[in-house]
């Protein structure tokens, strides 16, 4: 219960995404599903272990870059964490429902965690996480993915054009 409530001060003290230069990592096991290494949360990175938090805080690597891309995406969403999270949840729900409909028509056309992986925000972050120079500009590629149909994004995934692997 305490781990769940530890995010309230983070939300309370959150500043606009444009005012965040670097996101520190803190340990919070409650909000991370098994297999995920980081979660951008109102200008901080939640990590499941102290070891991973130290890895995020030690320097700039592909994991930190992935989370920092989410910061830039929040900046491109009207410089608002709430807009970013509302859009993020909207795309996740839309994917979830669309995948259920697609699965019922096509059969076993599933990808594990597809609603998450086909989220336009995640597609951009995974596609650009190894490009450490990507953050020099705005992160708005997610808009291009958002304009695609779910089938088109799924096709990109199956073709390997977007390196989608959960962190």
C-alpha positions in Angstrom: 0.0 0.0 0.0 2.8 2.4 0.9 4.5 1.9 -2.5 1.2 2.8 -4.2 0.9 6.1 -2.2 4.5 7.1 -2.8 3.6 8.5 -6.2 1.3 11.2 -4.8 4.1 13.6 -3.8 5.6 13.1 -7.2 2.3 14.2 -8.8 1.9 17.0 -6.3 5.4 18.5 -7.0 5.3 17.9 -10.8 6.2 20.8 -13.0 5.5 21.4 -16.6 7.4 19.0 -18.9 9.3 22.0 -20.4 10.8 22.8 -17.0 12.2 19.3 -16.6 15.8 19.0 -17.8 16.6 15.6 -16.5 14.4 12.9 -14.9 15.8 11.2 -11.8 14.9 7.6 -11.2 13.3 6.5 -7.9 12.4 3.0 -6.8 8.7 2.0 -6.9 7.8 -1.6 -7.3 4.0 -1.1 -7.2 3.4 0.6 -10.5 5.7 -1.5 -12.7 4.5 -4.7 -14.2 6.8 -7.7 -14.3 9.4 -7.3 -17.1 9.4 -3.5 -17.3 12.4 -1.6 -16.3 11.2 2.0 -16.2 8.1 4.2 -16.2 8.0 7.9 -16.9 5.9 9.5 -14.2 5.4 13.2 -13.9 9.0 14.1 -14.5 10.6 11.1 -12.7 11.4 7.6 -13.7 10.0 4.8 -11.6 12.3 1.8 -11.5 11.5 -1.6 -9.8 14.9 -1.9 -8.1 17.6 0.3 -6.7 20.1 -1.3 -9.2 18.0 -0.1 -12.1 17.4 3.3 -10.6 21.2 3.7 -10.2 21.6 2.6 -13.8 19.1 5.3 -15.0 20.8 7.9 -12.8 24.4 6.9 -13.7 24.4 8.2 -17.2 22.7 8.5 -20.5 22.0 5.1 -22.2 19.3 3.7 -24.3 17.0 3.1 -21.3 17.3 6.6 -20.2 16.9 7.9 -23.7 13.6 5.9 -24.1 12.2 7.6 -21.0 13.5 11.0 -22.0 11.6 10.6 -25.3 8.4 10.3 -23.3 9.4 13.7 -21.6 9.7 15.3 -25.1 6.4 13.7 -26.1 4.7 15.3 -23.1 6.2 18.6 -24.2 4.7 18.1 -27.6 1.3 17.5 -26.0 0.7 21.1 -25.1 3.5 20.9 -22.4 1.1 19.0 -20.1 1.6 15.7 -18.3 -2.1 15.3 -18.0 -2.7 15.6 -21.7 0.1 13.2 -22.4 -1.3 10.6 -20.0 -4.8 11.0 -21.2 -3.7 10.5 -24.8 -1.5 7.6 -23.8 -4.4 5.9 -22.0 -6.7 6.7 -25.0 -4.4 5.1 -27.5 -3.9 2.1 -25.2 -7.6 1.5 -24.8 -8.2 2.1 -28.5 -5.6 -0.5 -29.3 -7.0 -2.9 -26.7 -10.5 -2.8 -28.2 -9.2 -2.8 -31.8 -7.0 -5.8 -31.1 -9.9 -7.7 -29.5 -12.1 -7.0 -32.6 -9.2 -7.9 -35.0 -8.5 -11.1 -33.0 -12.1 -12.2 -33.2 -12.0 -11.8 -37.0 -8.6 -13.1 -37.9 -8.0 -15.7 -35.2 -4.5 -15.9 -33.5 -3.2 -12.6 -34.9 -1.9 -11.5 -31.5 1.3 -10.0 -30.2 2.1 -10.1 -26.5 1.5 -6.7 -24.9 0.3 -5.4 -28.3 -1.9 -2.6 -26.8 1.2 -1.2 -25.1 3.7 -1.9 -28.0 1.4 -0.4 -30.7 0.8 2.8 -28.7 2.1 5.6 -30.9 4.1 7.0 -28.0 5.8 3.7 -27.4 6.4 3.1 -31.1 8.4 6.3 -31.3 10.3 5.7 -28.1 11.3 2.2 -29.1 12.2 3.2 -32.6 14.4 6.0 -31.5 15.8 4.8 -28.1 19.2 3.8 -29.6 19.6 7.2 -31.4 21.1 9.2 -28.6 21.0 12.4 -30.8 17.2 12.1 -31.3 16.4 14.4 -28.3 18.1 17.3 -29.9 14.8 18.0 -31.7 11.2 17.6 -30.7 9.7 14.1 -30.3 6.7 14.3 -32.6 7.0 11.2 -34.6 4.3 9.6 -32.5 1.8 11.8 -34.4 2.7 9.9 -37.6 2.1 6.6 -35.9 -1.2 7.9 -34.4 -2.5 8.6 -37.9 -1.9 5.0 -39.0 -4.6 2.4 -38.6 -4.0 -0.4 -36.0 -3.5 -2.8 -38.9 -0.8 -0.6 -40.4 1.0 -0.3 -37.0 0.7 -4.1 -36.5 2.2 -4.6 -40.0 5.1 -2.3 -39.1 5.7 -4.4 -36.1 5.6 -7.7 -38.0 7.9 -6.3 -40.7 10.4 -5.4 -38.0 10.5 -1.7 -39.1 9.9 -0.6 -35.5 12.2 -2.4 -33.0 9.5 -3.0 -30.4 10.8 -4.8 -27.4 9.7 -4.0 -23.8 12.4 -2.5 -21.8 
